[in-house]
Amino acid sequence: MRDKIHVLYNRNDLSDDYSPYMAASMLSVMDNCSIPVIFHIIYDDRISARGNDQALENMKKLQEILIRPDDTICCHVFHLPDNMKNISCYSRLYIPELLPDVDMVVLLGGDTIVKTDLAKVIACIPKCYSLSGGLEHGIAGRAPSKRSIRTFYAKTGMDTDTYICPDLCIYNLQKIRENKTLPDKALEFLKNHPEVPLYEQDILNWVFMGDKYILPQRFYLPLDLSEEEVKKILAEQEIDGKPSGYILHFAGAIKPWDQYHSRYDTEFWHYFFQTPWGKEEELIKFLQQKRTLDNIILNMNNTLWGHPLKRKLWALWQLSIPLYYKLFRRYLKSKGH
């Protein structure tokens, strides 16, 4: 096992409001990793310069979360070449060139929480693969631009049953540099398939067809799955009868800072409240109130069966997100915000 591991976040704009969530993810990595972590953050200084003061403040706070003396953060400025579409996520295709001295790097989304030792995960990956990652769930069911995405993947030869999500993937950079030039392959793909629906995500899965290793499902648990589905996966993948490590991805619109989804939201809040952004007492009080409300909701669900349809529909509306929004606004107003 190496003395340090490398973890990368593709942020684009360091001055936006996503840094607190990424900080929670970074803390979860360090808290569970057996060796020091080097974090790489890719951003475009032309965008961050619009809010330069905020970008500097965010970086200062990110430095404060480092746990061990050898945990470090390295920022990499990246400007997308003119011959690529102006899609910030394409910077992931240039990682082998951006990190010339790194052999393996873990790419994480800012909305992931790591509850396992990434160093041990990397050590178990066969070195014969260029790309490893978590299996994307339900990819064949999406239909951008009002057409069947399955038709597109059939045309390109991609297998949707082995489709890796870029919010959790591991680059074997040494092997990639020896065999492929990602930007050139990307331009080839875009030339032949300009209608690509999922941008660099599709490109990566096309370039590495037959050269991908799918991680055990517990290492990529997207929380657009139900709580019951997640619990079932973890139970099925216990090691020696004991719960095993896992990685959560608050995929799509399911974000714990926007709405309650499942008890796994607490994994995010556990780390968020350890960041410089998570010390607001008022926010903590609100979340405590919300938890009380959740308990009330559970009790109400048990008493609905005997009520007429109109009463049930009213109750379901009251249990919905608009109620949380109304309560939040009312709470802020009561505090003079």
N, C-alpha and C positions, 0 to 999 in steps of 0.2 A: 504494500500500500504506500502511496506517495506521502511525502511530508506535509503537503498542502494540496487542497483542491481548488479548482477555479470554477466560479459561478458567474454567469452573465445575465444581466437584465438589459433589454432593449427599450430605452425610455423615450428617445427622440427629444422631448422637451423637459428639461430639469426644473423649469419654473412653474409647471402645472401642479394640480392638487393631488397627484397620484403618489407622490413621494412617501406620505405617511403609510400607505398601504404596502408599498414596496419595502418600507422599513420593517413592518411586521413580518413579511416574508423572510427578509434577511436575518432577523433575530431568530426565527424558527430554524433556519439552516444552521446558524452558529450554535444554538442551544442543544442541538442533537448531533452535531458533527464531532467526531473523535479527534480531528486534527484541525489546524488553523485553515481559514477560508480567505481566498483572495477574490473579492467581488469586482467584476468588470461592468461598468455602466457605459453603454453607447448612447450618445446624444448628438444632436445637431445644434451647434452654438449659435447658428443664425436664427433659430427659433427661440432658444432659451434666452438669447440676448434681449428679446422683447420684454422679458421680465427678469433682467439680470440680477437685480437685488434679491428677488425671491429665489432664484436659482442658487445663489450663493448661500442664502439662509438655509435652504433645503440641504445643501451639501454639508454645511456645518452641523446640522442636526443628525444627518446620516453618519457622520464621523463619531458622534456621541454614542451610537448604539453598539460600536465594536466591543466585543467581549474580551478577547484575549489580546495580548500585546502584538501577536503576529497576524491577527485578522486585519486585513487592509482593504481599501477601496481604490480602484484605478478607473479613472474616467477616460473615455476615448471619443474624440470628436470625429464624427463621420458625416461627410457630405455625399449625398447620392449622385452618382455620375449622370451627366445629361442624357445618356442613351438609355437610361432606365426610367420607367414611369415614376412620378413623384409619390411613391408609396413608402413611408418610413420603415415599414417592416422589412423591406428588401435589404436593409442593412445586415440582416442575419445571414445573407448570402456571402458577405464579405468578411465573416469572422475569421476564416483561416488566414487571411492577409492581415487583419487587424491585430491578431494575437500570434505573431510568428514564432514565439518562443514557448508556446503552450501546446501540450500534446493532447489533453482531454479537457473539455469544458462542458459544464451543465448549463443549459439555457432554461431559465425559469420566467414565468409571467409574474408580474407584480401582485397578482391575485392568487398566489399559491401559498400554502402553508405546509412546511416539510416537517413531518413527525418521524423521521428515520435518519440514520447516519448515511449521508450521501457518499462518504468515502467508501463505505462498505458496499453500497449499491454499485459504484463504479468498479470496484475490485471484482465484482461477480460478472461483469459484462465480458463476453468473448471479444478478444481483441481483433478478430477477423472482420468485424462490422464497422462501417464508417459512421453509421447513425443508429442510435438507440433511443427509445422513447416510449411514452404511454400511448396506448391505443385510443384513437379518437372514436367516441361513441356516436352512433347515429349519423355518420357522415353521408351515407347514401340517401338519407331522407331529406336532405336540404335541397332546395331548388331555387337558386338565385336567378334573377332575370327571367322568371316565369318559364323555366325549362327544366328538364330532368337532369339533375347533377349526375345521376348514374350513367346517362348517355354520354356525358362528357368524359367521365372516367373510363368508360368502356372504349371510347375512341382513342384515349391516350395510353391505354394499356395498364392503367393503375388498378390495383386491387383494393377496394374499399375496406376489405376485411383486415388489411395490414396497414391501415392509414394512421400515421403518427401525428400527434398533436404537437405543434411547435412551442406550446407553453410548458412542456416538459420533454426535452430531448437532450441527448448527450452526444456531442461531436467528438469523434476520434480524429482530431485535427491532423495528426501526423499521417494517418492513412489517407485522409482526404487530400492533403497537399501532394502526396505521392501519386495519386491516381486521377484527380479531377480538378478542374478549375470551375468553381461554382458560378461565378458571374457569366462566364462563356456559356455554360450549360443553361443558365437561366435565360439568356438572350436567345438561345436556340429554341427553347421551349416557348417563349413569348412570341417568337416569329411564327411558329407553327400553330400556336394556340392563343391568339390575342384575346379570346373570350374567357380566359382563365378566371374562374369565379373566386378562388380563395388565395390568389396572389402567391406570396413566397411559400405558403403552406403547401400548395399544390406543387410548386416547383421542387421543393425539398423531397416530397414523396415520389415525384417522378424521377428525379436524378438518382435517388438511392433505391430504386426498385431492385429487389433481390439483394440488397446490401444493408438491410435494416434488421435490428434486433428489437423485438417487442418485450418490454419489461413486464413483470408480473403485474396483474391488475391493481394490486394494493398500492403500487407506486404511482398510479395515476387515477385518482378518484374524482371525476368531475361532479360537482354538486348540482348539476341539473338532473342527476340521478336522485331518486327518493332516499330518505333516511333509511328505509327498510332495505333498499337495494345495497346501499353502502355497508350496512351492518352484515348483510348476507355475504358480501364479498370478503369482508375482513374475517368473518367466522370460517369461511371456506379455506382461507389462506393463512390460518394460524400455523405457527411453527412449534412443533413439539407440544401442542395443546395450549400454547401461550399466544396472546395477541401479538401480531407482528407490526413492524413499522409501516407507515403509509404516508402518502402525499396527497393533499387536498387541493383541488383547483375549483375556485368559485367561478365556474364557467358561465359565459353568456351574460344574461341580465341578472343572474342570481348572485348578488353581492351582499355580504353581511352588513355593510355600512349603509345599504339602501333599504333592505327589507329582511325580515326574519324568514329563514328557510328550514333550518333543522338545528338540532343540538350541536352539530358540528360547527356552527357559527362561533361557538365559544372558543374554539381553537384559534380563530382569528383574533378575537377580542383579548384573549390571554396575552398574546404577543403585542398587539396594538397598544395596550395600556402600559407597556414597558418602554415605549418609544417617547421621544420628547413631545410628540403630538398627542399622546394618550393620557396626559395628566390633568385634563380639564374635569374638575369635580362635577360640573353641571352635566356634562355628557354621561358620566358614570351614574349620576342620580336618575337621568332619563332612562338609561338602559335598565336600571333596577326597576323603575316603574313599568317599563315595557315587559320585563320578565314577569312581574305580578299580573299584568294584563294577559300574558300568554297562559298563565295558570288558570285565570278566570275563563279564558276561551276553552281550555281543555274540559273544564267542568260544564260549561254551557253545551259543548258538543254531546255530552252524555245525557242532557235533559231535553234535547230537541225532538226526540222521536215522538213524543205524545202531542206535539203542537200541530196546528193546521198548517197548510202549505204557505200561506201568507206570512205567518210568524217565522217559519223556517227561512224563507227568502230574506226577510228583514234581518234575521240573525246572521245569515251568511254574509250579507252586505256589511254588517257591523264588524264581522271578523276579518274583513278584507283589508288590503293595504290602505285604502282611503282613510280608514279609521286611524291607523298608525300615523298617517300624514297629518290628520286633523289634531290628534293628540300632541304631536310634536310641535306643530305651529302654536297650539294653545299653551304648551309648556314654555316655549321660547318667549311668547308674549307676556306670560306671567312673570318672567325674569327680566323684562325690559329690553329684550333683544329686537 
